[in-house]
Amino acid sequence: MKRILITGASRGIGRAIAQKLAAPDVTLLLHGRDTVALAVTCKAVEANCAKVIKLIHDLAKENGVASLISEVGSDPLDVLINNAGIAVVKPFREITLEEWRQTIGVNVTAPFLLMQALAGQMPPGSSIVNILSVAAKTAFPNWSAYCMSKFALEGFSQSVRAELSEHCIRMINIYPEATDTEIWDGVAGDWPRDKMMSAEQVAEAVAYALARPADIAVENITLSNAAGNL
């Protein structure tokens, strides 16, 4: 029985990944902060899964991450998907210290703590998936906090990949361009959301990488709009 932990599964990319990976031989451990939204995800996948476990924790707080780790337990984890993320979009002079700390907490510290705590119980052939962004490689104006966090997770995951390779644990980094999720609801401006890729397309990339034989590592997948940058 495979055990898969997905953070940020309440909606968007996390929900799409959960729906894509749901299977009769899978236990999905689904994390979120929004109890109502996470219940919608669980209902969407429970008919196709052996078991679905809801995990309600705030990853912006270290004690929230610790509580999540405790609830996951000591049973072997086959896949860890670090998907939860927040975006503060404003000129850097307007970013508050609290917003800065929250961005680091959710986007960098939580994946660090989860990998540090859970990798040791992952068997050979298991996988860690980080949902990054093209913002891990390219800077955009007004996205400084978000880019900082994704650049940081990029560097960290590349180093950890080298450390975990001797244990045959795969590190898979996914770099989508703009994806039409609810994150854009709080971003000022006129964004062409109808031209963005869908959360389901990102989930397809995750499923593809995980479906490769255990001795094959699809390390990095960049998803771009064929029509060019938005």
C-alpha positions in Angstrom: 0.0 0.0 0.0 1.6 3.3 -1.1 1.4 6.3 1.3 1.5 9.7 -0.4 1.6 13.0 1.5 0.5 16.1 -0.4 0.8 19.5 1.3 -1.5 22.3 0.1 -4.1 19.9 -1.2 -7.1 22.0 -0.4 -7.4 23.4 -3.9 -5.5 24.2 -7.1 -2.5 22.2 -8.0 -2.6 20.2 -4.8 -6.2 19.1 -5.4 -5.4 18.2 -9.0 -2.4 16.1 -7.9 -4.5 14.3 -5.4 -7.2 13.5 -8.0 -4.5 12.3 -10.4 -2.7 10.0 -8.0 -5.8 8.5 -6.3 -5.8 4.7 -6.7 -7.1 1.6 -4.9 -3.6 0.8 -3.6 -2.9 4.3 -2.3 -3.4 6.0 1.0 -3.5 9.8 0.5 -2.5 12.0 3.3 -3.9 15.4 2.4 -2.8 18.5 4.1 -4.5 21.9 4.1 -5.4 24.9 6.3 -9.0 25.4 5.0 -11.1 22.6 6.5 -14.0 23.1 4.1 -11.9 23.2 1.0 -9.8 20.2 2.1 -13.1 18.3 2.7 -14.0 18.9 -0.9 -10.7 17.4 -2.1 -11.1 14.4 0.1 -14.6 13.8 -1.2 -13.4 14.0 -4.8 -10.8 11.3 -4.2 -12.0 9.0 -1.5 -14.0 6.7 -3.8 -10.8 5.9 -5.7 -8.4 5.5 -2.8 -7.8 2.8 -0.2 -7.8 5.5 2.5 -7.8 9.3 2.7 -6.5 11.1 5.8 -7.1 14.9 6.4 -4.3 16.8 8.0 -5.2 20.4 9.1 -2.1 22.3 10.1 -0.6 25.8 9.5 2.8 25.4 7.8 3.7 29.0 8.4 4.3 28.0 12.0 7.0 25.6 13.1 4.7 23.9 15.6 2.2 23.4 12.8 4.8 21.6 10.8 5.8 19.6 13.9 2.1 18.6 14.4 1.8 17.5 10.8 4.9 15.4 11.0 3.6 13.8 14.2 0.3 13.0 12.6 1.9 11.5 9.5 3.5 9.0 11.9 6.4 6.6 11.5 5.0 4.3 8.8 7.0 4.4 5.6 6.1 7.2 3.2 6.5 6.5 -0.5 6.0 10.0 -1.9 6.3 13.4 -0.3 4.9 16.3 -2.4 5.8 19.7 -1.2 3.1 21.8 -2.9 1.9 24.2 -0.3 2.9 27.8 -1.1 2.0 31.4 -0.6 2.7 34.4 -2.8 3.1 38.0 -1.7 2.9 40.2 -4.8 3.8 43.9 -4.2 6.8 46.2 -4.5 9.6 45.1 -2.2 9.5 48.3 -0.3 5.9 47.5 0.8 6.5 43.9 2.0 6.1 43.6 5.7 8.4 41.6 7.9 5.5 39.4 8.8 4.7 38.7 5.1 8.4 38.0 4.5 8.5 35.5 7.4 5.3 33.8 6.4 6.7 33.4 2.8 9.9 31.8 4.1 8.0 29.7 6.6 5.5 28.1 4.1 7.7 28.0 1.0 11.1 27.1 2.4 11.1 26.1 6.1 8.2 23.8 5.9 9.6 21.7 3.0 13.0 21.7 4.8 11.5 20.4 8.0 9.3 17.8 6.3 12.2 16.5 4.2 14.5 16.4 7.2 11.9 14.5 9.4 10.4 12.2 6.8 13.2 11.2 4.3 14.6 8.8 6.8 11.5 6.6 6.8 11.2 6.6 3.0 12.3 3.4 1.3 14.6 3.0 -1.7 12.6 3.9 -4.9 10.5 6.5 -3.1 10.2 10.1 -4.3 10.1 13.7 -3.0 8.4 16.2 -5.4 8.8 19.9 -5.0 6.3 22.1 -6.8 8.6 25.0 -7.6 8.0 27.6 -10.4 9.8 29.3 -13.2 10.2 31.9 -10.5 12.9 29.6 -9.1 15.1 30.5 -12.1 13.8 33.9 -13.3 13.1 37.0 -11.3 9.9 39.1 -11.8 9.2 42.6 -10.6 6.9 42.8 -7.5 7.4 39.0 -6.9 10.6 39.4 -4.9 9.5 37.5 -1.8 8.0 34.7 -3.9 11.1 34.5 -6.1 13.4 34.5 -3.1 11.6 31.6 -1.6 11.5 29.5 -4.8 15.2 30.2 -5.5 16.0 29.1 -1.9 14.0 25.9 -2.2 15.6 25.2 -5.6 19.1 25.4 -4.2 18.2 23.4 -1.1 16.5 20.6 -3.1 19.4 20.3 -5.5 21.8 19.8 -2.6 19.5 17.3 -0.8 19.1 15.4 -4.1 22.8 14.6 -4.0 22.6 13.5 -0.4 19.6 11.2 -1.0 20.9 9.6 -4.2 22.9 7.0 -2.2 19.6 6.0 -0.6 17.9 5.7 -4.0 15.3 8.4 -3.1 14.4 10.5 -6.1 14.1 14.3 -5.9 11.7 15.6 -8.6 11.4 19.4 -9.2 8.5 20.7 -11.2 8.8 24.3 -12.7 5.4 25.4 -14.0 4.9 28.8 -15.7 1.8 30.8 -14.7 -1.0 28.3 -13.7 -4.6 29.2 -13.4 -5.4 28.7 -9.7 -7.0 30.7 -6.9 -3.7 32.3 -6.0 -4.4 34.8 -8.8 -7.6 35.9 -7.0 -5.5 38.0 -4.7 -3.0 39.4 -7.2 -3.8 42.9 -8.5 -3.7 43.4 -12.3 -5.3 42.1 -15.5 -3.8 38.6 -15.9 -4.6 36.4 -19.0 -5.8 33.5 -16.9 -7.6 31.9 -19.9 -4.1 31.5 -21.5 -2.5 30.0 -18.4 -1.9 26.3 -18.0 -4.2 24.3 -15.8 -3.6 22.7 -12.5 -4.4 19.4 -14.1 -1.5 19.8 -16.6 0.9 20.3 -13.7 -0.6 17.2 -12.0 0.0 15.2 -15.3 3.7 16.1 -15.1 3.9 14.9 -11.5 2.2 11.7 -12.3 4.5 11.1 -15.3 7.6 11.5 -13.3 6.4 9.3 -10.4 5.4 6.6 -12.9 8.9 6.1 -14.2 10.7 2.9 -13.0 12.3 3.3 -9.6 15.8 3.3 -11.1 14.9 6.2 -13.5 14.9 9.7 -12.1 13.1 12.5 -14.0 14.8 15.2 -12.0 13.4 18.4 -13.4 10.3 19.2 -15.5 9.7 22.8 -16.8 6.2 23.4 -18.1 6.0 26.4 -20.5 3.3 27.9 -22.6 3.9 26.9 -26.2 2.7 30.3 -27.3 5.5 32.0 -25.3 5.6 33.9 -22.0 2.4 35.5 -20.8 
